[in-house]
């Protein structure tokens, strides 16, 4: 029978990817038939981990009080000494690193981000607004280095030394995972921690429209989720992958920088790969994915021409590909993809995109009345007519097609914003600020009989003053 120590050992080796989960499951099953053996001993005997790695996990056990005589806590991964473990123990009494208390506070106040900046007090973002952590002292460069060093993996320590910034994931068990960016600016070292909830929100939790759910049922093609940084793209994509994982029997490969939401196998086999740790880049991982028998591939970010081209090719070869871009509307997404390519290739890319692109979900986050945030969505479902417009370079006609495509689940951003206002979810001013065509949105508000108190003339003068 597995002991609590075996269970902790299994969690650490799995999270730090020292042993493949399938192999670990087989070893744990074998352990039941080997009386007196621990999982630690069996993994060492089979050569799956080293004595040194086992001693480092012993350190984590000691930090939790599970083995008082064990040596002091050390990294759990196979990296050189000095690398911090990726998993922090749960519980107020066992917060191992000083930064853990700030992260726990961040979770307690339901903040989305924690900001550490040299020469400033720590700040959190709550419901979109930046707030100073009251009572927290200002931190200088040396204090930030001391705070961050224990959790910085060796690989990222080396990258930071070369580039002055680095990304990695960190987990505080019982609270959640965090996407971390450490950077250097004119004042010194700083960092931003983005909370990734420990539970993947479902499509039902997010209230995603039926049109978005139908994208999950496609046999092949390219589906893009777009929006500015911090607009919830990762949350929406995680919900879509979770929906497929619960309803289909297929093979999913995700390529992320870093891995944010983790997906356990349900009906699907899910392999999650992280840049820097499991692959050198999106392009390389995408090409490798074609030899890994995937049904669905998620590309965390289509950030360069080669990745974009490979993603389109992957979709054309009979796979369903999900990706993200930092664009604000569906029509601008199509233009952005095409404009990445040299002029001589754009006609070919238009043709490929017209065949492979199946849908675009563009989203922006707004403050919800009463607290929290909510997403406004613009949804494009690619029909034969829209595919023709893409192929012929007539993307300026896409907004009109969205307007008339309501029966297919298409919706404009302004229509989505208006619905949130009419339903009492957001304030008119909040929706107005998010609208791209503000004059048209004001006309919609007035046609719907919504009192808004927004003076379009004053808004135009204020905008002109900002431009000057």
C-alpha positions as CSV (number, residue, x, y, z in Angstrom):
1,X,0.0,0.0,0.0
2,X,1.3,3.5,-0.9
3,X,2.3,5.6,2.1
4,X,1.9,9.4,2.3
5,X,5.7,9.7,1.7
6,X,5.3,7.6,-1.5
7,X,2.5,9.9,-2.6
8,X,4.6,13.1,-2.0
9,X,7.5,11.5,-3.8
10,X,5.3,10.6,-6.8
11,X,4.0,14.2,-7.0
12,X,7.4,15.8,-7.0
13,X,9.0,13.4,-9.6
14,X,5.9,13.9,-11.8
15,X,5.8,17.6,-11.6
16,X,9.5,18.0,-12.2
17,X,9.3,15.5,-15.0
18,X,12.0,13.3,-13.6
19,X,9.9,10.2,-14.6
20,X,7.3,9.9,-17.3
21,X,3.8,9.6,-15.8
22,X,3.1,6.3,-17.5
23,X,6.4,4.8,-16.3
24,X,5.7,6.1,-12.8
25,X,2.2,4.5,-12.8
26,X,3.7,1.1,-13.7
27,X,6.3,1.4,-10.9
28,X,3.7,2.3,-8.4
29,X,1.6,-0.7,-9.4
30,X,4.6,-2.9,-9.1
31,X,5.3,-1.4,-5.6
32,X,2.1,-3.0,-4.3
33,X,3.7,-6.4,-4.8
34,X,7.0,-5.6,-3.2
35,X,6.5,-5.6,0.6
36,X,8.9,-3.3,2.6
37,X,10.0,-1.3,-0.5
38,X,9.4,2.4,-0.8
39,X,8.7,4.3,-4.1
40,X,12.0,6.1,-3.5
41,X,14.0,2.9,-3.3
42,X,12.3,1.3,-6.3
43,X,12.9,4.3,-8.5
44,X,16.6,4.3,-7.6
45,X,16.9,0.6,-8.1
46,X,15.4,0.9,-11.6
47,X,17.8,3.7,-12.4
48,X,14.9,6.2,-13.0
49,X,16.3,8.7,-10.5
50,X,19.7,9.2,-8.9
51,X,20.6,9.1,-5.2
52,X,21.3,12.9,-5.4
53,X,17.8,13.6,-6.8
54,X,16.3,11.4,-4.1
55,X,18.1,13.3,-1.4
56,X,16.8,16.6,-2.8
57,X,13.2,15.3,-2.6
58,X,14.1,14.2,1.0
59,X,14.8,17.8,1.7
60,X,11.3,18.8,0.6
61,X,9.8,16.1,2.8
62,X,11.9,17.4,5.7
63,X,10.5,20.9,5.0
64,X,7.0,19.5,5.5
65,X,7.9,17.7,8.7
66,X,7.4,14.3,7.1
67,X,11.0,13.3,7.9
68,X,12.6,15.4,10.6
69,X,16.0,13.8,10.3
70,X,16.3,14.4,6.6
71,X,18.8,16.9,5.2
72,X,17.9,20.5,4.6
73,X,15.6,21.2,1.6
74,X,17.3,21.2,-1.8
75,X,16.1,21.3,-5.4
76,X,14.0,18.4,-6.6
77,X,15.0,18.5,-10.2
78,X,18.1,17.1,-11.9
79,X,19.6,20.5,-12.4
80,X,22.8,21.6,-10.7
81,X,22.8,22.5,-7.0
82,X,21.3,26.0,-6.5
83,X,18.2,25.4,-8.6
84,X,15.0,25.8,-6.6
85,X,12.3,23.1,-6.7
86,X,9.3,24.0,-8.9
87,X,6.8,23.0,-6.2
88,X,6.4,24.8,-2.9
89,X,4.7,23.0,-0.1
90,X,1.2,24.0,1.0
91,X,0.1,25.5,4.3
92,X,0.9,28.7,6.2
93,X,3.4,26.9,8.4
94,X,5.4,25.5,5.5
95,X,5.7,28.4,3.1
96,X,9.3,27.8,2.3
97,X,10.4,31.0,0.5
98,X,9.7,34.6,1.5
99,X,8.0,35.3,-1.8
100,X,5.4,32.5,-1.0
101,X,3.8,34.8,1.6
102,X,3.4,37.5,-1.0
103,X,1.9,35.0,-3.4
104,X,-0.5,33.7,-0.7
105,X,-1.6,37.3,0.0
106,X,-2.1,37.8,-3.7
107,X,-4.4,34.7,-3.8
108,X,-6.3,35.8,-0.7
109,X,-7.2,39.2,-2.2
110,X,-8.1,37.6,-5.5
111,X,-5.4,39.5,-7.5
112,X,-4.5,38.4,-11.0
113,X,-0.9,39.7,-10.8
114,X,1.9,40.5,-8.3
115,X,4.4,43.2,-9.3
116,X,7.9,43.5,-7.7
117,X,9.8,46.6,-8.9
118,X,13.1,47.8,-7.4
119,X,12.6,51.0,-5.4
120,X,8.9,50.4,-5.0
121,X,6.5,48.6,-2.6
122,X,5.0,45.4,-4.0
123,X,1.8,45.9,-5.9
124,X,-1.1,43.7,-7.0
125,X,-3.7,44.0,-9.8
126,X,-7.2,43.4,-8.5
127,X,-10.1,43.6,-11.0
128,X,-7.8,45.3,-13.5
129,X,-6.6,48.1,-11.0
130,X,-3.1,48.3,-9.6
131,X,-2.9,48.6,-5.8
132,X,0.0,49.0,-3.4
133,X,0.2,46.2,-0.7
134,X,-0.5,48.3,2.4
135,X,2.1,47.8,5.1
136,X,4.7,46.2,2.7
137,X,8.0,48.0,2.7
138,X,9.7,49.3,-0.4
139,X,12.2,46.8,-1.9
140,X,15.5,47.7,-3.5
141,X,17.4,45.7,-6.1
142,X,19.4,43.5,-3.7
143,X,16.2,42.6,-1.7
144,X,14.4,41.6,-4.9
145,X,17.3,39.5,-6.0
146,X,17.3,37.8,-2.6
147,X,13.6,37.2,-2.8
148,X,13.6,35.7,-6.2
149,X,16.8,33.7,-6.2
150,X,15.5,30.7,-4.3
151,X,12.8,30.0,-6.8
152,X,14.7,30.7,-10.0
153,X,15.5,27.4,-11.9
154,X,19.1,27.1,-13.0
155,X,18.1,27.2,-16.7
156,X,16.4,30.5,-16.1
157,X,19.2,31.8,-14.0
158,X,21.5,31.3,-16.9
159,X,19.1,32.8,-19.4
160,X,18.6,35.9,-17.2
161,X,22.4,36.3,-17.1
162,X,22.4,36.4,-20.9
163,X,19.2,38.3,-21.7
164,X,18.2,40.2,-18.5
165,X,14.8,38.6,-18.6
166,X,13.4,35.1,-18.3
167,X,10.0,33.3,-18.0
168,X,9.2,30.2,-15.9
169,X,6.3,28.6,-14.0
170,X,6.2,28.3,-10.2
171,X,3.6,26.4,-8.1
172,X,2.4,27.0,-4.6
173,X,0.5,23.9,-3.7
174,X,-3.0,24.6,-2.5
175,X,-3.0,28.1,-4.0
176,X,-2.2,27.8,-7.7
177,X,0.5,28.0,-10.4
178,X,2.1,31.3,-11.4
179,X,3.6,32.4,-14.7
180,X,6.7,34.4,-13.7
181,X,8.7,36.9,-15.7
182,X,11.9,38.2,-14.1
183,X,13.4,41.3,-15.7
184,X,15.9,44.1,-15.2
185,X,15.1,47.7,-15.7
186,X,16.8,51.0,-14.9
187,X,16.2,50.5,-11.1
188,X,17.3,46.9,-10.9
189,X,15.7,43.5,-10.8
190,X,11.9,43.1,-10.9
191,X,9.3,40.4,-11.5
192,X,5.7,39.9,-12.4
193,X,3.7,36.8,-11.2
194,X,0.5,36.0,-13.0
195,X,-1.9,33.7,-11.2
196,X,-3.0,30.6,-13.1
197,X,-5.9,29.1,-11.2
198,X,-5.3,25.5,-9.9
199,X,-8.6,24.4,-11.4
200,X,-9.2,24.8,-15.1
201,X,-12.4,26.7,-15.7
202,X,-14.8,24.9,-18.0
203,X,-16.7,26.3,-21.0
204,X,-19.7,26.3,-18.7
205,X,-17.9,28.2,-16.0
206,X,-16.9,30.9,-18.5
207,X,-20.3,30.9,-20.2
208,X,-18.7,30.5,-23.6
209,X,-21.2,30.7,-26.5
210,X,-22.2,27.6,-28.5
211,X,-20.2,28.9,-31.5
212,X,-17.0,28.6,-29.5
213,X,-17.9,25.1,-28.3
214,X,-18.5,24.1,-31.9
215,X,-14.9,25.0,-32.7
216,X,-13.8,22.3,-30.3
217,X,-15.7,19.7,-32.4
218,X,-13.9,20.5,-35.7
219,X,-12.0,17.6,-37.2
220,X,-9.3,19.9,-38.6
221,X,-8.4,23.5,-39.3
222,X,-7.0,26.6,-37.5
223,X,-8.8,28.3,-34.6
224,X,-7.3,31.5,-33.1
225,X,-8.1,33.1,-29.7
226,X,-6.8,36.7,-29.8
227,X,-6.7,39.8,-27.6
228,X,-4.3,42.1,-25.8
229,X,-2.0,40.8,-23.0
230,X,-4.0,39.9,-19.9
231,X,-7.3,39.5,-21.8
232,X,-7.9,35.9,-20.7
233,X,-6.8,34.1,-23.9
234,X,-5.0,31.3,-22.0
235,X,-8.1,30.8,-19.8
236,X,-10.4,30.5,-22.8
237,X,-8.1,28.1,-24.6
238,X,-7.6,26.0,-21.4
239,X,-11.4,25.7,-21.2
240,X,-11.7,24.6,-24.8
241,X,-8.9,22.0,-24.4
242,X,-10.6,20.7,-21.2
243,X,-13.9,20.4,-23.1
244,X,-12.2,18.3,-25.8
245,X,-10.5,16.2,-23.1
246,X,-13.9,15.5,-21.4
247,X,-15.8,14.7,-24.6
248,X,-13.5,13.3,-27.3
249,X,-11.0,10.4,-27.5
250,X,-7.9,11.9,-29.1
251,X,-4.3,12.9,-28.7
252,X,-3.6,16.6,-27.7
253,X,-0.2,18.2,-27.8
254,X,0.3,21.7,-26.2
255,X,3.4,23.8,-26.8
256,X,3.6,26.6,-24.3
257,X,6.0,29.2,-22.8
258,X,5.7,28.4,-20.0
259,X,3.1,25.7,-19.3
260,X,0.2,27.5,-17.6
261,X,-2.9,25.3,-17.0
262,X,-2.1,21.6,-16.5
263,X,-4.4,19.0,-18.0
264,X,-4.7,15.5,-16.6
265,X,-5.7,12.7,-19.1
266,X,-9.4,12.1,-19.1
267,X,-10.7,10.7,-22.4
268,X,-7.7,12.1,-24.2
269,X,-4.0,11.6,-24.0
270,X,-2.5,15.1,-23.3
271,X,1.2,15.9,-23.7
272,X,2.3,19.3,-22.6
273,X,5.7,20.7,-23.7
274,X,7.4,23.8,-22.4
275,X,9.8,26.0,-24.4
276,X,13.3,25.8,-23.0
277,X,12.6,22.8,-20.9
278,X,11.2,20.3,-23.4
279,X,11.8,22.0,-26.8
280,X,13.9,24.9,-28.2
281,X,11.1,26.8,-29.8
282,X,7.5,26.8,-31.1
283,X,8.6,26.1,-34.7
284,X,10.7,23.1,-33.7
285,X,8.0,21.6,-31.5
286,X,5.4,22.1,-34.2
287,X,7.5,20.2,-36.7
288,X,8.1,17.5,-34.2
289,X,4.4,17.3,-33.4
290,X,3.7,16.1,-36.9
291,X,5.6,12.9,-36.1
292,X,3.9,12.4,-32.8
293,X,0.5,11.3,-34.1
294,X,-1.5,14.3,-32.7
295,X,-5.2,15.1,-33.4
296,X,-5.0,18.5,-31.8
297,X,-2.1,20.9,-31.4
298,X,-2.2,24.0,-29.2
299,X,0.4,26.7,-30.0
300,X,0.8,29.0,-27.0
301,X,1.8,32.0,-29.2
302,X,2.3,32.4,-32.9
303,X,5.0,35.0,-32.4
304,X,7.0,34.8,-35.7
305,X,6.6,34.1,-39.4
306,X,8.0,30.5,-39.2
307,X,5.7,29.5,-36.4
308,X,2.7,31.0,-38.2
309,X,3.6,29.2,-41.5
310,X,4.1,25.9,-39.7
311,X,0.8,26.2,-37.8
312,X,-1.1,26.8,-41.1
313,X,0.7,23.8,-42.7
314,X,-0.2,21.7,-39.7
315,X,-3.9,22.7,-40.0
316,X,-3.8,21.9,-43.7
317,X,-2.4,18.4,-43.1
318,X,-5.6,17.3,-41.3
319,X,-5.0,18.5,-37.7
320,X,-7.0,20.9,-35.5
321,X,-4.7,23.7,-34.4
322,X,-5.4,26.3,-31.7
323,X,-3.2,29.4,-31.4
324,X,-3.1,32.9,-30.0
325,X,-2.3,36.3,-31.4
326,X,-2.2,39.8,-29.8
327,X,-4.9,41.3,-32.1
328,X,-8.1,43.1,-31.0
329,X,-10.6,42.1,-33.8
330,X,-11.3,39.2,-36.0
331,X,-10.6,41.1,-39.2
332,X,-7.3,42.5,-38.0
333,X,-6.3,39.0,-37.0
334,X,-6.5,37.8,-40.6
335,X,-4.5,40.9,-41.9
336,X,-1.9,40.5,-39.2
337,X,-1.2,36.9,-40.2
338,X,-0.9,37.7,-43.9
339,X,1.2,40.8,-43.3
340,X,3.9,38.8,-41.5
341,X,4.9,37.3,-44.8
342,X,6.9,38.9,-47.6
343,X,4.8,40.5,-50.4
344,X,5.7,37.7,-52.8
345,X,4.3,35.0,-50.5
346,X,1.1,36.7,-49.4
347,X,-1.1,35.5,-52.2
348,X,-0.1,31.9,-51.4
349,X,-0.7,32.4,-47.7
350,X,-4.1,34.0,-48.4
351,X,-5.1,30.8,-50.3
352,X,-3.8,28.5,-47.5
353,X,-5.4,30.6,-44.8
354,X,-8.8,30.6,-46.6
355,X,-8.7,26.8,-46.6
356,X,-7.4,26.3,-43.1
357,X,-8.8,29.1,-40.9
358,X,-12.1,28.0,-39.3
359,X,-12.7,30.6,-36.6
360,X,-11.4,33.5,-34.6
361,X,-12.4,34.5,-31.0
362,X,-11.2,38.0,-30.1
363,X,-11.7,39.0,-26.5
364,X,-11.2,41.9,-24.1
365,X,-11.7,41.9,-20.3
366,X,-13.9,44.4,-18.6
367,X,-14.6,45.2,-14.9
368,X,-17.8,43.5,-13.8
369,X,-20.3,45.5,-11.7
370,X,-19.8,44.4,-8.1
371,X,-16.3,43.1,-8.6
372,X,-14.5,40.7,-10.8
373,X,-14.0,40.8,-14.6
374,X,-15.9,39.5,-17.6
375,X,-14.9,38.9,-21.2
376,X,-16.5,40.6,-24.2
377,X,-16.1,38.4,-27.3
378,X,-16.0,39.0,-31.0
379,X,-16.6,35.7,-32.9
380,X,-15.8,35.0,-36.5
381,X,-17.0,31.7,-38.1
382,X,-15.3,31.3,-41.5
383,X,-17.9,30.6,-44.1
384,X,-17.3,29.9,-47.8
385,X,-18.0,33.6,-48.4
386,X,-15.5,34.8,-45.8
387,X,-13.0,32.3,-47.1
388,X,-13.4,33.8,-50.6
389,X,-12.9,37.3,-49.2
390,X,-9.7,36.2,-47.5
391,X,-8.4,34.5,-50.7
392,X,-9.2,37.6,-52.8
393,X,-7.6,40.0,-50.3
394,X,-11.0,41.6,-49.4
395,X,-10.7,41.3,-45.6
396,X,-12.3,44.8,-45.3
397,X,-15.6,43.0,-45.9
398,X,-15.2,40.6,-43.0
399,X,-16.8,43.0,-40.4
400,X,-20.0,43.2,-42.6
401,X,-20.0,39.4,-42.8
402,X,-19.8,39.2,-39.0
403,X,-22.8,41.6,-38.7
404,X,-24.9,39.3,-40.9
405,X,-23.7,36.0,-39.5
406,X,-25.6,36.0,-36.2
407,X,-27.5,32.8,-37.0
408,X,-24.1,31.0,-37.2
409,X,-23.0,32.4,-33.8
410,X,-21.0,35.3,-35.1
411,X,-21.0,38.5,-33.0
412,X,-19.3,41.9,-33.3
413,X,-17.3,43.3,-30.4
414,X,-19.7,46.3,-30.1
415,X,-22.7,43.9,-30.0
416,X,-21.1,41.9,-27.3
417,X,-20.3,45.0,-25.3
418,X,-23.9,46.3,-25.7
419,X,-25.3,43.0,-24.4
420,X,-23.1,43.2,-21.3
421,X,-24.4,46.7,-20.6
422,X,-28.1,45.8,-21.2
423,X,-27.8,42.8,-19.0
424,X,-26.4,44.9,-16.2
425,X,-23.1,43.1,-16.1
426,X,-20.8,46.2,-16.9
427,X,-21.2,49.9,-16.7
428,X,-21.8,51.8,-20.0
429,X,-18.6,53.8,-19.5
430,X,-16.5,50.7,-19.1
431,X,-18.0,49.2,-22.3
432,X,-17.5,52.5,-24.1
433,X,-13.8,52.6,-23.2
434,X,-13.4,49.1,-24.6
435,X,-15.2,49.8,-27.9
436,X,-13.0,50.4,-30.9
437,X,-15.7,52.2,-32.9
438,X,-16.9,54.5,-30.1
439,X,-19.3,56.6,-32.1
440,X,-21.1,53.5,-33.4
441,X,-21.3,52.1,-29.9
442,X,-22.9,55.3,-28.5
443,X,-25.5,55.0,-31.3
444,X,-26.2,51.4,-30.1
445,X,-26.5,52.5,-26.5
446,X,-29.0,55.3,-27.5
447,X,-31.0,53.0,-29.8
448,X,-31.3,50.5,-26.8
449,X,-32.5,53.3,-24.5
450,X,-29.5,53.0,-22.2
451,X,-28.7,56.2,-20.2
452,X,-24.9,56.6,-20.4
453,X,-24.0,60.2,-19.5
454,X,-21.1,60.1,-22.1
455,X,-20.5,63.3,-24.0
456,X,-19.1,62.4,-27.5
457,X,-17.9,65.9,-28.1
458,X,-16.0,66.0,-24.8
459,X,-14.5,62.6,-25.6
460,X,-13.3,63.8,-29.0
461,X,-11.7,66.9,-27.5
462,X,-10.0,64.8,-24.9
463,X,-8.7,62.4,-27.5
464,X,-7.4,65.3,-29.6
465,X,-5.6,66.7,-26.6
466,X,-3.9,63.4,-25.9
467,X,-2.7,63.2,-29.5
468,X,-1.2,66.7,-29.3
